[in-house]
Amino acid sequence: MLKDILPFWTTYGQYVVIGILPYLVYCFFLKKFTNIAANRKNSNTENAQEEDDTDEPVLPKDLKSIPFKYVRPSEGEMVQRSIEFYNIASARRTLRFFSSDPVPPEVIHNIIRTAGMILETRTSPSGAHTEPWTFVVVSNTCTKERIREIVELEEEINYKKRMSKKWVTDLKPLKTNWVKEYLTTAPYLIFVFKQTYGVLPDGKKKHHYYHELSVSIACGILITAIQYAGLVTLTSTPLNCGPALRTLLGRPSSEKLTLLLPVGYPANDATVPALRRKPLDDILIEVN
């Protein structure tokens, strides 16, 4: 019988092996990925059970409601306010040329108080009132120099390797590159970190709902508060710098860098691109 099989294997054996080998590889990886998926499912289930087993809310069960203080303005006052605020907000521009003139620290504190929470004031909304944000203010010259080194190192790689050719081309009219002089010129750098979760006094994790959206809203209020105070800023999202900057500033791994804002006065010779914003008709749809 062996003599009958040998000619077959001699002639077709290599094809049989070639046909079986991919199947064995497929089975190996299928089993591997199935195990990974099962482990993840079990982990998620355990986390869900752990959360479901917690009957106590983070906020007090007997949280009281207090009267909402509101003075209704006249229609004329509302129109006037909306025009005044529009004129202030519409003058906002992204600036890359800063003066090194000092800014009163109290102004920066009030700006951050507006965007998030300091002392008793709470203004920006957040999911289940978790307030998932941390604002880090840097004014130390040496620290700003180190921040600039980290950002410029990564930004040069971004412009030369990571960013698409189209992306770099679209940025050329704005005359921006990896050199970030404003990081050391501006008197303040404000870092906005989103807290993916918090820590309760007993050491347990505090779940943060909609932390991405909540921090984004806070950033919008922060930028507007900077403009209203008479200062300028630049909305900077330095790619691939988050972990290094988080370590430099001593923030925990639960926090992720969302925004870096240099804040100060504009330089005397500051310029901005001659851009036009979309008219109201292009962005507003009214459904009556």
C-alpha positions, 0 to 999 in steps of 0.5 A: 500500500505504501508503494501505491501512495509514494508516487502520489506524494512524490508527484502531488505532495508539495501541492497538498502541503501548500494547500493545507498550510494556509488553512493551519495558519488561518486556524491558528490566528482565528483561535488567537483572535477569538481568545482575545475577543473573549478576554475583552468581552469578559473584561468588559462584562466584569467592569460593567458588573462592577459598575452595576454593583455600585448603588451609590451615586457620585453626587449626594443622593439628597442633592437639593435644588435651589432657586435659579436666579434670573433677571429677564432682560427686555428684548431691546437689551437682548438684541444689544447684548447679542450685538456687543458680544458678536462684535467682540467674538467676531474680532477673534483671530488665531495669532502666532505673533505675541508680545512678551509683556506680562499679563496679570495672573488674576486675569488668567485665573478668571478666564479659567474660572469661566471655562471650568471650575475654581472655588465655588464657580461652575460655568461649563456644562459636563456629563453628570457634572463630572467636570472632566478637565484639568487646566495647567498654566505655565509661565516659567521660562525654562519650562516653556523652553522645554515645551517648545523643544518637545513640540518643535521636534515632533512638529518637524517630523509631522510636517516632513513625514507624518502629515499628508502632502495635501495637508502640508499644501493646504497649510502653506497659505497660512505660512505655518511650519514646525517653528513655534516661537510663540511658545517661549514668547507668550507670557502664559501657556494654558494646557487643557487636559481631558480626564478619561476618568477620575479618582474618588476620595476612597481611591475608586475610579470615577466614571466620566461621561461624555468627557470628550464633548464636555472638554470641547465645550469648556475649550470653546468657553475658554477661548471666548473668555480669552478674547473677551478679556482683551487677550489673544491666543492660538488653538494648538493641537500638537500632534504626538506631543501629548505623552511627553508634555503630560510627563513634563507637567506631571499629569497622570496617565488618566489625562490626555492633552486636548489643547495648548493655548499660548495666551498674551497680548499681540506683538506690535507688528503682528499680522493675520491672514486676510481670511473671510468667514462664511456668511450667516446664510451658509451656516444657518438653517431655520426650520419654522 
